[in-house]
Structure formats: C-alpha cells, structure tokens
C-alpha cells in the first residue's frame, strides 16, 4: 500500500533512508527520467536513491547527484525470468535495505520486483499508464484529440504517490547550455571555434513511422552544406547500426561540412558533452531528441505517425520547434510501430525539406 502523500519538498517526514527506482526499456524513456530523478535527489539530499536500469543506460546519467547510485543489471542472462528477478530483489534488499520502491516502468518485470519486495516488507508504487486515453488518441476513427500529461509528469506523479513531492532542480546535465568542458568531447572534435555554428542531425528512430524519408533528409543536409559555404557551420550526424552508418558515412563524404559519428562508439558521455555545445539539434521523435533536451540543446523535432499529445515531447522543447502536419489520421500510433493506414506516410513525405531547413536556420 502506498504511503500517504504527506511529504513536502522541504522535508522527508516519513524518515525514508533508501528509495529504490527502476526503469528498463528504451533509451528515450530512461532519458526522460533524468530531470525527475536528479530533481528528486536534490529535493531530498538525505535520501539515498538507487536506480536500477540496463547496463547501457547508466552512462547517460552524467555527473549524478551524490545521493544517487546507478545499477546496470543484465536481465537477459544473470537476472532472466522469474527466478532471476527474485535473485535481483534479494541482492538489492541485502545490499541497500530499501524503504520504498518506485516503479517507473510498470511492466511484468518491475511488477514482479514489486511483488518480491512486498514479501520483504518494502512498499511500492507504480507509474500510471493511460492506455485507454492513448487508444482514444490513436484510433482510426472518432479520435479524442486531447493532450495527455507528459511522461515526465507521470514520473513525478509516481514519486508523489510515494509521498515525495519534487521541486524542479534540474538545469541540464551540465548545469547550463554550452557549459560542458571541451575535454569531455575531445575524442570527437577540437573545441568549438568562436563564431562557428554547430548543427546536430539524428535522422533515424526505432520505428519507421517516426522516420523522415532519407532522400528528403539528404536534401536538408545539402541545404545546410550550401549554407556552410557562406558562413562557418559544422554538421554532426548521429546514428547507429550498419545501415545507418552506411547512409551517414555517404553523406559525410558528399558534404564537406558534415561529420558522421555513426558507429564510432565515442560513448554517451562524450556525445552528450558535444550536444551541449550544439546550436540546434534536428531529430525525430526519438531517443536523440530526449538526449539533446537533457543536454540543454535547442531541439527541432519532426513528428509523423506519433504526436506530442501522447506525452513524449522533449524536456523543455517548445511547440514552435515541433514540425508536424495536420493529417487527419495522425497520430496512428503511440510509438510509431504500426503500419501506415494510407500506405504513403503522407504525414512525413509531405513535409518539405525547405521547411525543415528554415526552422533549423532560425537557430543559427
């Protein structure tokens, strides 16, 4: 049973000493926890927060608060299945003696964690997922076009249900824009020259319903490269995977102002430091949008099958920097993983490259 909501941001009146948090799943979802988790740590410096996630996700938590412990756990081998989750919980209880569990994922694994923790006397709360409202927003007919609260608000709500009201105490991973030390991205490039403009482009996403057509994005890169002949502009291309590396490497070869970071494995810490110095990032509704946001980078995002109304807009991203078309069938999906009703992806193909270029240019 959840505790009463009687803790204010000024104090930890329940006397909690250790709070366990969990969020696995996609990179973008974990990135969205950062502003909330850092704010919670700074609101309650007397509480030890232990965040359990996948090993690859821990490095996005740059310069974490002193009272935050990050644990990357392997759910595919060491902690696989029901027995693995039970083993994980036993180790967490033995090592940290948590007073409370805040489930920021609410899937089978984390609900099992909550069950086993309850057997150890540890209460739990879960993030609420508005499945019915999401279905109403994305169904083909009779859509209910009302914005849902953001995913970050859902995370804050889970803390509040545990009795931990949170004050906003996050100003980006590096405590301000353009403040990451140059040595943190030195493996990627030399320090940013005075007067040069840096643009990041992350043209891919996990699902096709979110991806702006490759040839149209190439036109955007070509326009920026042409602009770079008039004034100093550098373009950094972000991506991963064999096909993405091939495409971005070809763009970097064709356009002198572009540098591909795809497949270079510089690591999240270096790339986030670089992001902090970009003048603007162009991304899809993807993890890169959320990483750029927590690095305090102005972000222009392109939306196709998905919609900001679903609650996944980047932290502090403005409506003016979201590029989307008023196509009646969108959003057709919360995550962009459903086939296009029309078959032509009009919501993406009808966005002209010139519109995207002009929006980027506003930040330069």
N, C-alpha and C positions, 0 to 999 in steps of 0.2 A: 504494500500500500504506500502510495506517495505521501511524503510529509506535507504538512500544511504550509501554504505559501506565506510564511511569516518571517522570511529573512529579507532585509533590505540591503541595498548595495553598501550601506555603511557598516555592516557587521554580519558575522556568521553566528547568529544566535542559537543555532542548533548544535554548535560545537563540532561541526564536521572537520575531520582532520585530513581524510583522503577520499577523493571522489574519482571513481573510475569512469572513463569515457570510451566509446567505441564507435568507429565508422570505418567500414571497409569499402568495397565497391570502386566506382570510377574516380579518377584523379580530380575532375572538376568538383565532384561532391565533397571530397576531402578538402580541397582548396577553399570551398565556401565555409568550412568550419573555422578557418584560421581567424578571421576577425572576431568571431564569437568566443572561441577558446582563449585567445590572447586577452580579450576584454574580461573574461571570467577570471583568469589568473590574476590580472591587475586589480580587479574589483575585490578579490578575496586573497590577498597575499599570504594569509595564514592557512590556506587550504592547499594541500598537495594534490594536483590534478595529474592523473595517469591516463594518457591517450593511447589506446590500442588500435592499430591500423595495419595495413600491409607494409612490408619492409620497404618497398619502393616509394612509399608516400612520405616517409618520415623526413626526407631531406627538403621538402617544401616549407617546413617549419623553421625558417631562418631566424637566428637569434631569439630562441624561445625564452619566455619568462623563466626565472629561476625556479619557480614552483610548478613547472610543467615537465613531466617525464614522458618521452615518446617511446613507444614499444612497437617495433615492426615484427609481426608474427606470421609465420608461414602456415596458412590454412590448407595448403594443398598436400603437405606431407606430415609434418610434425603434429599439427592440430586438425587433421582431417576427420570429418564425420562427428557423430555424437560423442564418441569416446574421446576424440581429440579436443572438442570444446570443453568437455568435463575436465580433461587434464589441464587445459589452459586456465580454466577458472580456479582449479586447485592451486596452481602455481601463483596466480595473481593474488589469491587470498593469503597464501603463505608468505609471499614477499611483501605485499603492500597493506594488508589488512584494511581494505576499503570500507568506508562507512555508507557509501551510496554508489549506485550505478546509473549513469545517464546514457541511454541507448540512442545514439544519433543516427541510427540506420533503420532499425525496426524491420529486420528480415529474420529468416529462420535461425541463422547462426547467432545473431545477437539476442534473439528471444530465448534461445537455449542458454546463452550466457546468463541472462536474467533469471531463468528458472534455477540453474545450478547455484547462482549467487544467493537466491532467495533461500535455498536449502541451507546455506551457510549463514543465514540471518542478515543478508545485505539487501535492503530495499532497492527498487528500480523504477525508473520512469522511461517512457519511450517517446520518440518523436512521432508526431501525428502526421499521417499521410492522407491528404484529402482526395482519395481515389474517386469518389462519386463526383466531386466537382471537376476533377481532371477529365473524367469521361464526358461530362456535360460540355466542357470547353472544347474537346477534340472530336466529338462525334460528327458524323457527316451532315446530319440534318438537325434543325432546331437547336443550334449551338447556344449556349449561355455565355456570351462574351463579357464576362466579368473577371477582372484581375484577381488572382489568388495572392495571398501574402507570400513574401519571398521565402526561399528555403532558409536563409539566414535567420529570418524571424521565427521560423519553425524550430531552429536550433535553440534560439534564445528562449522560446516558449518551453522547451524541454527542461532547460536549466531552471526556469521559473517554477515549473511543476515540482521540481526537487527542492524548492524553497530558496533558490539562488537567483534573485533578480540581478541583472547585469547592467552596469553603466558602460557607455561607449568609451573604450580606452584603447583604440587601435587606430594608428595613423600610417598604415602601410608597414611592410616587413622591415623597412629601413628607416622608419620614423620620418617620412617625408619623401617627396619626389626629387630624384637626382642626387640622393644622399648616399647611395651605396658606394663604398670605396672602390676606386678603379682597379685595385689589385684583385678584387673578387671576380672580375670578369676578364682578367689579363690573359687567361688561356684562350679566350675567344678573339680579342682585339685590343689594340692600344687604346689609351684614354680618348674620350671624345674631344675632338678639336673645337676650339672656340668658333662659334658661328655655324658649325655643321649641324644638319638636321638628320636624325636617325628615325627610320620607319621600320617597324616590325610587321611581317605578314605571316599569318598562320592559316593557310588556305584549306586545311583539312579538318575533319571531325570523325567521330567514331561511326556515324551513320550517314548514308548518302542523302537523306532528307535534309541534312544541315549544310551540305557542301555546295558552294557556289561553283558553277561549271568551270572546269580547269582552263579552257581556252579563253573564257571571259576574264578570269583572274589573271591570266597571262597578259591580256591587254592592259589591265590595271598596272601591272609591273612595268610594261613597256612605256606607259604614260609617265610613271614615276621616274623611270630611267631617262626619259626625254627631259623631264623637269630637272634632273640632276646635271644636265649639261648647261643649265642656266645658273645654277647655284649649288653649293655643296650639300648633297643629300646622299645618304647611305641606306641601303635596304638590307635587312636581315630576314632570311626566310627560315621559318620554323616548321619542323615536321619530323616524322619517324616512319620506319617501315621501308621495305625495299622499293616499292612503287613510288612512295612519296619522295624518297631520296633521289630516285632517278629523275623525276619531274623537276624537283627543285634544283638539282645539280645542273640540269639542262638550262634552266632559267638563268642561273648564276653565270653560265658560260656565255649566254646570248646577251646578257645585260650587265655591263661593266660595274654599275653601281650596286649590284646585288651580291650578297654573300649567303651561301646556303649553310645552315647549321645542322641540317638533317643528317642523322646518322653519325654525327661527330662525337657524341657522348661526352659533352662537357659537364653534364650533371645539372640538376635543378638549381643548385646554389649559384653557380656561375651564370646560368641563363636568367635567373631572377634578378641578379645584380645588373645584368645588361638591360633587362626590361625596364628597370628603374630609371635608366638614362634615355630611353626612347622618348621621342616627342609624341609619337602616336603608335598604337598597335592596331592592325586590322585583323580580325579573326571571325570565325563562325561562332555560333552558339556552342562553344566547346570548352575544353579544359584550359586552353591557352587564353581564352577570354578571362577566365577567373584568375589565372596566374598573373596575367598582366594587371588585373584590377588590384590584387593584393600587393603588387609591386608599385602601386600608385601611378600607373601608366594610363594616360587618356586612351580609351579603347573604342574604336569604331567596330561594331559587330553587324554581321549580315545574318538575317533570320529567314528561313524558308518554311519547312514543314512545322517547325516549332514556333513558339511565340513568347515574348516577355511576360504575357499574362499568366503563363504557367508557373512563374515564380523563380526562374533561374537566371535572371539578368545579373550581370556582373556587379560586384560591390561598388557602389557609388557611380555606376555608369548612368549617364544621362539618356533620357528618351531621345534627345536630338541626335545622339550618336548611334542610334539603332537604325539600320537600313532594312526596311521591310515593305512589302506591297499589300494593299488591301484586297487580297484574293479571298473570295467568299468561303472557300473550302479550308482555309488555314485558320487555326492550327489543326492539322490532322493527326498529330502525334505529340506526346509529351517529350519524347526523346529522339524523334526523327527516324525511328526504326521501322515505320510502316510503309508499304508501297504507296506510291502516288495515286490518288483516286483518278486523276485525269490522264496520267501516263506521260505527261510532258514536263512536269516540275515547273510549271509556269511561275510559281512563287519565287523561284530562283533565276530561271533563264530570262525572265522579263526585266530583271534589274540591270540597267545599262552600266557598263564599265565606267563611263564618264561620270555617272552619279557617284560611284564609289570613289573615284579619283578626286572629285571635287570635295567630298566630305573629308578625305584624308588631308587635302591641301589646306582646308580650314585650320588645321592644327599646325601647319608649317609656317 
